[in-house]
Amino acid sequence: MAARLKIPGLAGELAAEFAGTMILILFGVGVVAQVVGGGIGDHDSIAWAWGLGVMLGVYVAGRISGAHLNPAVTIALAAFKGFEWRKVAPYCTAQFLGAFVAALLVRWNYTEVLHQADPNLTIKTQGVFSTLPGNGTLPVGEWGAFRDQIIGTAILLFLILAITDAAGTPPGANLAPFIIGLLVVGIGMAWGTDAGYAINPARDFGPRLASYFTGYGGAFRDQTGYLYFWIPIVAPIIGGLLGAGLYQVLVGRFLPKEEPPEPGRLPTPETPETVEARRG
């Protein structure tokens, strides 16, 4: 009889969420620091590095915690996919801390570059760490950014559920993290103008807090002086719930259960639960 895999406890899951989110932010905030502070790269390099950061973070944490790396994902999975509500606050805390520590590392490493580009640490480079309406320059107001974050995060959650739903056609050969990374690249390329596609409260607030503690006195406000920090927290949570709910209404509830597939349809992938059930 094969040995059963040991299931990690909550501490292990939280460590994985911390590590995975830290990897995500090291690549994501790091590339923005390089582009804005050093003038190396452009919008496309930012989109690709964020996508790579997501992919690598999911590979780091996926086997242990499910690699949510995003409070909007955690809350949506609790609302629609049976994730335990008692774990929601600890998971979100681990994600915020991972993002905060990673942003501190980026801030430290790019100190000279950021101070040369923006000696007074103003709104000019604040966007390295946190998002702004219209990326700080375009004519997009706070409520336009709120709308944008709801839509962007709804797209994210709708497609994460589609990609990972074992009853659908999930990617094989452990490619789901790669596809999710491409999803984030696509969102960055198509939905990055109005609010910098935070689509993740931890991604925005953790680095925002790190920048505030390291000299960015206006970190919680946008270019108009509005107390903006709450928008990339609240709007993605709303969007995540809407996207996950829409997936369940339009797709999830119609997927076949454990029945023989119709001719021409891909078979339902094996899962540990189905293998165990078949063995009796």
C-alpha positions, 0 to 999 in steps of 0.5 A: 500500500502506497504511503499517504502524503502528509498534508501540511498544517496551517503554518505551512500553508501560511509560509507558502503564501508568504513565500509565493507572494514575496516572489510575485512582488520581487519580480513585479515591483522590481521591474517597475523600479527598473523601468521608472527609476532606471529607464530600462524596459517599457510597458511590455517588460512590466506586463511580462515580469508581473506574469512571470512573477505570478507563475513562479509564485504559484509554482512555489506555493501551489502544492502546499497552500493552493497559491492564492497569493491574493486576498481577492482570490482567497475570499472568492474561493471561500465564497464559491469553492468551499475554502475554509472561512477560518483560513481567510484572515490568516491567508490574507495576512501572510499575503500582505506580509509577503508583499511588504517584505518583498517591497522593502527588498526592492526599495533597498536594492533600488535606493540609489536609482530611485533617489537619482530619478526622484530625490524627494520621493514624490508621486513621480516614483510612487507608482513603483510600489503602488497603483494610481488612477490613470497611472498618475498621469492620465485623466482617470478619476478615483471612481474610474479606477474603482470601476476598472479594478472591479472589472479587471479582478472579475476577469482574473477570477473568472479565468482562474476558476476556468483554468483550475476547474478539474471538471472542465479542461484544465491544463495538463502536465502541471502547466496551470501556473504557466497559463495563469501567468499568461493570464496576468500578462494579458490583463496587464496588456489590455487593462493596465491603463486606468488603474495599473491593474493591481487586481490584488489588495496585497500586491498594492497595500503591502508595497504601499505600506513599505514605501510609506515607511521608507520615505514616501510620505504621500503613499496613501494618496493619489496625484490629486491628494485623494486618500486613494489606498482603499480603492485597490483593496475594496474594488478587487475584492468586489470584482473577485466575488463578481467574477467567481460568481459569474463563472459559477452561473455561466460555466461551473454549474453546467460542467459534467459531473463524474459521468462518461464523456460524450464522444468528442469531448475531453475526459475529466482529469483524474484527481486523487479523490477519484482514484481513491474512490475507484479503488474502493 
